[in-house]
């Protein structure tokens, strides 16, 4: 991936800093100063996604996530961003997010976060057997202890909390 050079790198770093500080207006102003050529750089797309997500502007976030998948189809981050925004955008929803992310699980079989998110979607759709299978797959390819802790903090998986606690106690 091509490196972002000055002055765009300065605007990018400033935008990142402002976003971390919670000042979305200044972050947006810095992003707007990045050259047209670098507006499609994957790092800029990712930062724009994060800004839109912070603003809960899911329609715009989805657009940036789609561009990120197009720019880096072999990286899981854009796929995860797309599904996350698709769940929340106008006309989106859990089923669409799940249907979008399932092919990514095949493309990135060792990416635990994809399986984890699919478990969340299935749980919210009341497809508990599928949710259990996806959660188990996440634990098989990822750090099981960390994933259990994440699951017990994620309201999407609340229906399975007692099972997750019980399985952890059995170990």
C-alpha positions as CSV (number, residue, x, y, z in Angstrom):
1,X,0.0,0.0,0.0
2,X,1.3,3.4,-1.0
3,X,2.3,5.6,1.9
4,X,0.5,8.9,2.5
5,X,3.1,11.7,2.1
6,X,3.1,15.3,3.5
7,X,1.1,17.4,3.6
8,X,-1.7,14.8,3.5
9,X,0.0,12.7,6.2
10,X,-0.2,15.7,8.5
11,X,-3.9,16.2,7.9
12,X,-4.5,12.5,8.3
13,X,-2.6,12.4,11.6
14,X,-4.4,15.5,12.8
15,X,-7.8,14.0,11.9
16,X,-6.9,10.8,13.7
17,X,-6.0,12.8,16.8
18,X,-9.1,14.9,16.7
19,X,-11.3,11.8,16.4
20,X,-9.5,10.2,19.4
21,X,-10.2,13.3,21.4
22,X,-13.9,13.2,20.3
23,X,-13.8,16.4,18.2
24,X,-15.5,15.1,15.1
25,X,-15.9,18.5,13.5
26,X,-12.1,19.2,13.6
27,X,-11.5,15.6,12.4
28,X,-13.8,16.2,9.4
29,X,-12.2,19.5,8.6
30,X,-8.7,17.9,8.5
31,X,-10.0,15.0,6.4
32,X,-11.5,17.5,3.9
33,X,-8.0,18.9,3.4
34,X,-6.5,15.7,2.2
35,X,-5.9,15.7,-1.6
36,X,-8.4,14.1,-4.0
37,X,-5.8,11.5,-4.9
38,X,-5.5,10.3,-1.3
39,X,-9.2,10.4,-0.5
40,X,-9.4,6.9,-1.8
41,X,-6.4,5.6,0.2
42,X,-7.4,2.7,2.4
43,X,-6.2,4.4,5.6
44,X,-8.3,7.5,4.7
45,X,-11.3,5.4,3.9
46,X,-11.0,3.6,7.2
47,X,-10.7,6.9,9.2
48,X,-13.7,8.2,7.3
49,X,-15.6,5.1,8.3
50,X,-14.6,5.6,11.9
51,X,-15.7,9.2,11.9
52,X,-19.1,8.3,10.3
53,X,-19.6,5.5,12.8
54,X,-18.8,7.9,15.7
55,X,-21.5,10.2,14.2
56,X,-23.8,7.2,13.8
57,X,-24.1,8.2,10.1
58,X,-24.4,4.6,9.0
59,X,-25.4,5.3,5.4
60,X,-22.1,7.2,4.8
61,X,-20.1,4.7,6.9
62,X,-21.4,1.9,4.7
63,X,-20.2,3.8,1.6
64,X,-16.7,4.2,3.0
65,X,-16.7,0.5,4.1
66,X,-17.7,-0.6,0.5
67,X,-14.9,1.5,-0.9
68,X,-12.5,-0.1,1.6
69,X,-13.6,-3.7,0.5
70,X,-13.0,-2.7,-3.1
71,X,-9.6,-1.3,-2.3
72,X,-8.5,-4.2,-0.1
73,X,-10.7,-7.2,-0.9
74,X,-8.2,-9.5,0.8
75,X,-8.3,-7.8,4.2
76,X,-11.1,-8.6,6.6
77,X,-11.4,-5.1,8.1
78,X,-13.5,-3.6,5.3
79,X,-15.8,-6.6,5.3
80,X,-16.4,-6.3,9.1
81,X,-17.0,-2.5,8.7
82,X,-19.5,-3.2,5.9
83,X,-21.5,-5.7,7.9
84,X,-21.4,-3.4,11.0
85,X,-22.8,-0.4,9.0
86,X,-25.2,-2.5,7.0
87,X,-26.8,-3.7,10.2
88,X,-27.6,-0.1,11.1
89,X,-28.0,1.8,7.8
90,X,-31.2,2.9,6.3
91,X,-32.8,-0.2,4.7
92,X,-30.3,-2.4,6.4
93,X,-30.7,-4.9,9.2
94,X,-29.4,-8.0,10.9
95,X,-30.3,-10.4,8.1
96,X,-28.5,-8.3,5.5
97,X,-25.5,-7.9,7.7
98,X,-25.4,-11.6,8.3
99,X,-25.8,-12.4,4.6
100,X,-23.0,-10.0,3.7
101,X,-20.6,-11.4,6.3
102,X,-21.1,-15.1,5.7
103,X,-19.0,-15.2,2.5
104,X,-16.3,-13.3,4.4
105,X,-16.2,-16.2,6.9
106,X,-15.3,-18.5,4.0
107,X,-12.8,-16.0,2.6
108,X,-11.1,-15.5,6.1
109,X,-11.6,-18.7,8.0
110,X,-9.1,-17.8,10.6
111,X,-10.6,-14.5,11.4
112,X,-12.3,-15.0,14.8
113,X,-14.0,-11.6,14.8
114,X,-16.0,-12.5,11.7
115,X,-17.3,-15.7,13.3
116,X,-18.0,-13.8,16.5
117,X,-20.0,-11.1,14.7
118,X,-22.0,-13.8,12.9
119,X,-22.7,-15.4,16.3
120,X,-24.1,-12.0,17.4
121,X,-26.3,-11.6,14.3
122,X,-27.7,-15.1,14.6
123,X,-28.4,-14.7,18.3
124,X,-30.3,-11.5,17.6
125,X,-32.2,-13.3,14.9
126,X,-33.1,-16.0,17.4
127,X,-31.1,-18.6,15.4
128,X,-29.5,-19.9,18.6
129,X,-28.0,-23.1,17.2
130,X,-26.4,-21.2,14.4
131,X,-25.2,-18.6,17.0
132,X,-23.6,-21.4,19.1
133,X,-21.9,-22.8,16.1
134,X,-20.4,-19.5,15.0
135,X,-19.3,-18.7,18.6
136,X,-17.7,-22.1,18.8
137,X,-15.9,-21.5,15.5
138,X,-14.7,-18.1,16.8
139,X,-13.3,-19.8,19.9
140,X,-11.6,-22.5,17.8
141,X,-9.7,-20.0,15.7
142,X,-9.2,-17.2,18.2
143,X,-8.3,-16.7,21.9
144,X,-11.1,-18.5,23.6
145,X,-10.7,-16.8,26.9
146,X,-10.7,-13.3,25.3
147,X,-13.7,-14.2,23.1
148,X,-15.7,-15.5,26.1
149,X,-15.0,-12.2,28.0
150,X,-16.1,-10.2,24.9
151,X,-19.2,-12.3,24.6
152,X,-20.1,-11.8,28.2
153,X,-19.9,-8.0,27.6
154,X,-21.8,-8.0,24.4
155,X,-25.6,-7.5,24.7
156,X,-26.1,-9.2,21.3
157,X,-25.1,-12.5,22.9
158,X,-27.1,-12.0,26.2
159,X,-29.3,-15.0,25.4
160,X,-26.2,-17.3,25.5
161,X,-24.5,-15.7,28.5
162,X,-25.5,-18.5,30.9
163,X,-24.1,-21.2,28.5
164,X,-20.9,-19.2,27.9
165,X,-20.4,-18.8,31.7
166,X,-21.1,-22.5,32.3
167,X,-18.7,-23.6,29.6
168,X,-16.0,-21.4,31.0
169,X,-16.6,-22.8,34.5
170,X,-16.3,-26.4,33.2
171,X,-12.7,-25.7,32.0
